[in-house]
Amino acid sequence: MLAMIAQRFRLDRQRKRCISVLHLFKIPLTGFKRVEVQKFVDKCRNVMVNLKKGDIKDEQLMYDWLYEKFKGYGAINNEIRKIRESKADSK
């Protein structure tokens, strides 16, 4: 019986992390005004502070997700151009 209770709590912890990662992906970027971008960043930080280092398994997915959010943001066009011109394996 104790093993069943322990298993339940282990699943709850795993589900909490999973929900947090899903919440991260659902955070909307409502616009590109400075206030809207800051609000988006603050919400992302609030979710990410609750994640452990190994909770996000695919770093490339995170880069792609963030790029899709900001690809229309004119203030970072120079940085995006530099990234596109860089080698594929550079960081």
C-alpha positions in Angstrom: 0.0 0.0 0.0 2.9 2.4 0.8 4.3 1.7 -2.6 1.0 2.7 -4.3 1.0 6.0 -2.4 4.7 6.7 -3.3 3.9 5.9 -6.9 1.0 8.4 -6.9 3.2 11.2 -5.6 6.0 10.4 -8.2 3.4 10.6 -11.0 2.1 13.9 -9.6 5.6 15.4 -9.7 6.1 14.3 -13.2 2.8 15.6 -14.3 3.5 19.0 -12.7 6.7 19.4 -14.7 4.9 18.3 -17.9 2.1 20.8 -17.3 4.7 23.5 -16.7 6.4 22.8 -20.0 3.1 22.8 -21.8 2.2 26.1 -20.1 5.5 27.6 -21.4 4.5 26.7 -25.0 1.0 28.2 -24.5 2.2 31.6 -23.4 1.1 34.1 -26.0 3.1 37.0 -27.4 0.4 39.5 -27.9 2.5 42.1 -29.8 5.9 43.6 -30.3 5.6 46.7 -28.2 8.1 46.8 -25.4 5.5 46.3 -22.7 4.0 43.3 -24.4 7.5 41.7 -25.0 8.4 42.3 -21.4 5.1 40.7 -20.2 5.9 37.7 -22.3 9.4 37.4 -21.0 8.2 37.7 -17.4 5.6 35.0 -17.9 8.2 32.7 -19.4 10.6 33.3 -16.5 7.8 32.5 -14.0 7.2 29.1 -15.7 10.9 28.3 -16.3 11.8 29.0 -12.7 9.7 26.0 -11.7 11.4 23.7 -14.1 14.4 21.5 -13.3 17.4 21.5 -15.6 16.5 18.2 -17.3 12.7 19.0 -17.7 13.3 20.4 -21.2 14.7 17.5 -23.2 14.9 19.2 -26.6 16.8 22.5 -26.7 16.4 22.8 -30.4 12.7 22.8 -30.0 12.9 25.6 -27.5 15.0 27.7 -30.0 12.5 27.0 -32.7 9.6 27.9 -30.5 11.2 31.2 -29.4 12.1 32.0 -33.0 8.6 31.5 -34.2 7.4 33.9 -31.5 9.8 36.6 -32.4 10.5 36.2 -36.1 8.2 39.2 -36.9 9.8 41.5 -34.3 11.7 44.2 -36.2 13.9 45.2 -33.3 15.9 42.0 -33.6 16.3 41.8 -37.4 20.1 42.3 -37.3 20.5 39.4 -34.8 18.3 37.1 -36.9 20.3 38.0 -40.0 23.5 37.1 -38.1 22.0 33.8 -36.9 21.0 32.9 -40.5 24.5 33.7 -41.8 26.2 31.6 -39.1 27.2 28.0 -39.4 24.5 25.4 -38.6 26.5 24.0 -35.7 27.4 27.2 -34.0 25.8 28.4 -30.8 
